[in-house]
Amino acid sequence: MASDTALFLRQLIRNPKQVSAIAPSSPFLARAMARTLSPTDRVVEFGPGTGSLTRGILGRGIKPENLTGFELDPNFIGKLRTDFPGVTFHHAGADRAAEFVEPGVDAVISGLPLLSMPAPVVQAIVGAAFALLKPGGLYIQFTYGPKPPVPHSVMQSLGLTARKGPHVLFNLPPARVYHFSRA
C-alpha cells in the first residue's frame, strides 16, 4: 500500500491535471462505491489509478474476469496488471470503452476527475458508460464538490437522473458518491 501511495504521488507531480486528487481513494470510499454491486455483476472501471477502487470492487465478490478497467497512465497500468491478475486493463481512454467491452454490463464505476474536464469530454465519457450499461445499470461516480459531478447539460442530453449516494468522511478529501441512471 505504501508503494501505491508513492506511485500515486509521483504521477500527481508529473501530471496533476490527469491525476487531479491529493491522495488515493480510501478503502471507505472504495466500499461506498462498490456497495450496490452483486458478486455475479459485470463491471467496468474508469480510471483505476493505483487500484484503490479496484480493491473495493473485487472485495464485493466480483470475479476478476468480470472486471475491466480503462487507464491512461502507463505507470498505473503496469502496476494494475501486476497487482490484479485476471482483471483486464486497457491502456485507453474511458471514452473508447465500447471498442473493447460488450454491452450489457451491470455497473460502471468511475474515479475520473470529471469536474476538471470540459463538458464535451464528460459527455463522451459518460455516454460511453451508458453505451455499455444494460437497462437499469448504474454509472457510479464520486466527487469532492457539493453538487453532482456530471453537468446538468450533459445529464439532460443523455437523459440521466442523479441520486446521491453515501457521503464518505474518511477520505482525503471527503467525497460524495452519486448514482446515475437513465431517466
C-alpha positions in Angstrom: 0.0 0.0 0.0 2.9 2.4 0.7 4.2 1.7 -2.8 0.7 2.6 -4.2 0.9 6.0 -2.4 4.5 6.6 -3.6 3.5 5.8 -7.2 0.4 8.0 -6.9 2.4 11.0 -5.6 5.0 10.6 -8.4 2.2 10.6 -11.0 0.5 13.5 -9.3 3.7 15.6 -9.6 4.2 14.5 -13.2 0.7 15.1 -14.4 -1.5 16.9 -11.8 -4.4 17.6 -14.3 -4.7 13.9 -15.1 -4.5 12.6 -11.5 -6.4 15.6 -10.0 -6.6 14.3 -6.4 -4.3 14.8 -3.4 -4.4 11.2 -2.2 -5.5 7.8 -3.5 -9.2 6.9 -2.7 -9.6 5.4 0.8 -10.9 1.9 1.4 -14.0 3.6 2.9 -14.7 5.3 -0.4 -14.0 2.1 -2.3 -16.5 0.2 -0.3 -19.1 3.0 -0.7 -18.6 3.0 -4.5 -19.0 -0.8 -4.7 -21.9 -1.1 -2.2 -24.6 -1.8 -4.8 -22.6 -4.5 -6.7 -23.5 -8.2 -6.6 -20.9 -11.0 -7.0 -22.4 -12.0 -10.4 -22.1 -8.5 -11.9 -20.0 -7.5 -14.9 -18.3 -4.2 -14.0 -16.2 -1.7 -15.9 -14.0 0.8 -14.0 -12.9 4.1 -15.5 -9.6 5.5 -14.1 -8.5 2.8 -11.7 -5.2 4.6 -10.9 -3.3 2.6 -8.3 -6.3 0.2 -7.7 -8.0 1.6 -4.6 -11.5 1.3 -6.1 -10.5 -1.9 -7.9 -9.9 -3.5 -4.4 -13.3 -2.4 -3.3 -15.0 -3.8 -6.4 -13.2 -7.2 -6.0 -14.0 -7.1 -2.3 -17.7 -7.2 -3.2 -17.0 -10.7 -4.7 -16.8 -9.6 -8.3 -14.7 -12.2 -10.2 -11.6 -10.7 -11.8 -12.7 -11.9 -15.2 -15.9 -9.9 -14.8 -14.0 -6.6 -14.3 -12.5 -4.5 -17.0 -10.6 -1.2 -16.3 -9.6 1.7 -18.5 -6.5 3.7 -17.5 -4.4 6.3 -19.4 -1.3 6.4 -17.3 1.2 3.7 -18.4 2.8 3.5 -15.0 -0.6 2.8 -13.3 -1.4 0.2 -16.0 1.8 -1.8 -15.3 1.1 -1.8 -11.5 -2.6 -2.7 -12.0 -1.8 -5.7 -14.3 0.7 -7.0 -11.7 -1.5 -6.4 -8.6 -4.8 -7.7 -10.1 -4.2 -10.9 -12.2 -7.3 -11.9 -14.1 -8.6 -8.4 -14.4 -8.5 -6.9 -17.9 -6.9 -3.4 -18.0 -6.9 -1.4 -21.2 -4.4 1.4 -21.8 -7.1 3.5 -23.3 -9.4 6.4 -22.5 -12.8 5.7 -21.0 -14.5 7.3 -24.0 -13.3 4.3 -26.0 -14.7 1.6 -23.7 -17.3 0.4 -26.3 -14.5 -0.6 -28.6 -13.3 -3.2 -26.0 -16.3 -4.3 -24.0 -19.5 -6.0 -25.0 -22.6 -4.0 -23.9 -24.7 -5.4 -21.1 -22.6 -4.6 -18.0 -24.2 -4.1 -14.7 -22.2 -1.1 -13.4 -19.6 1.4 -14.5 -17.5 2.7 -11.6 -15.5 5.9 -12.2 -12.7 7.5 -10.3 -12.1 10.1 -13.1 -11.9 13.8 -12.2 -14.9 14.9 -14.1 -15.1 18.3 -12.5 -11.7 19.2 -14.1 -12.8 18.2 -17.6 -14.7 20.2 -20.2 -18.4 19.3 -20.7 -17.8 17.7 -24.2 -15.2 15.3 -22.7 -17.5 14.5 -19.8 -20.3 13.8 -22.3 -18.1 11.4 -24.3 -17.0 9.5 -21.1 -20.5 9.3 -19.5 -22.0 8.5 -23.0 -19.5 5.6 -23.3 -20.6 4.3 -19.9 -24.2 4.3 -20.9 -23.4 2.6 -24.2 -22.1 -0.3 -22.2 -24.7 -0.5 -19.4 -27.6 -2.8 -19.5 -31.1 -1.4 -18.9 -31.2 -0.4 -15.2 -27.4 -0.4 -15.0 -25.7 2.3 -12.8 -22.9 4.7 -13.5 -21.3 5.3 -10.2 -19.1 8.4 -9.7 -17.7 10.2 -6.7 -16.9 13.9 -6.4 -15.3 16.2 -3.9 -17.7 19.0 -4.8 -21.1 19.9 -3.4 -23.1 19.0 -6.5 -23.3 16.1 -9.0 -20.0 15.7 -11.0 -21.8 15.4 -14.3 -23.0 18.8 -15.6 -26.8 19.3 -15.8 -26.5 19.9 -19.6 -24.8 16.5 -20.0 -27.3 14.8 -17.8 -30.1 16.4 -19.8 -28.7 15.5 -23.2 -28.1 11.9 -22.2 -31.5 11.6 -20.4 -30.0 10.8 -17.0 -31.0 11.2 -13.4 -28.6 11.5 -10.4 -29.2 10.1 -6.9 -27.0 11.0 -4.0 -25.1 8.0 -2.5 -23.1 7.9 0.7 -21.0 10.9 1.9 -17.6 9.4 2.8 -15.9 11.5 5.5 -13.0 9.1 5.9 -11.4 10.0 2.6 -8.9 12.8 1.8 -10.7 15.0 1.0 -14.2 13.8 2.0 -16.2 12.6 -1.0 -19.8 12.1 -2.1 -20.9 9.1 -4.2 -23.5 9.6 -6.9 -25.5 7.0 -8.8 -26.6 7.9 -12.4 -29.2 6.1 -14.4 -31.4 6.6 -17.4 -34.4 8.7 -16.6 
